[in-house]
Amino acid sequence: MLWWIGSGLILLWLILLVAQQRGWIHLLLLSGITVLIVQVAAYRKTRYEHRFRE
């Protein structure tokens, strides 16, 4: 689910960057990257734990 949110924030940032220049638009990029980093970390942790359970 966080993959969709992070990707959507980055896509929204790209659209708004083309449409208009505002100071707060870059917060969308930072938010999207942060959400994707959290998702990647959670995915790697889950995959690592499953590997040692078997």
N, C-alpha and C positions, 0 to 999 in steps of 0.2 A: 504493500500500500504506500509506503514511503517513497518507493521508486516513482509512482505516479505523481505524488505531491512535489517531490524535488524536480522532476522533469517538467511538470506544469509551471512551477515558479520560474525556471530558467526560460521556458518558452514564452511565458508572459513577459519576462524581462526583455527578450528579443523583440517582441511585438511592440511593447511600449517604448523601447529605445528608438525604433524606427518612427513611431507615430509622434512622439513628443520628447523633449528633453526636460527632465525634472530632476531635482537632487535626490529624491527618495527612491527612484527607480533602481538604483544600484543596490539598495537593500534587498530587493527581490532576488538579485543574482547571489548575494551573500547568503540569503536564506535558503535558496535552492541548493547551493553547493553544500551548505551545512547539513541539510536534511539528507542529501545523498551520501555524505561522509558517514553520518550516523547509520544509515541503512547498510552501507558496505561493511562497517564494523560489526553490526549485529549479524549480518549474513555470514561473515567469516567466523565469528564466534560460534554460531549455531553449527556450521559445517565442521569446525574443529571438534566440537563436543560430540557430534554424531560419529565421527571417525573413530573415537576411542571407546564408544559404547559397544561397538560390534566385536 
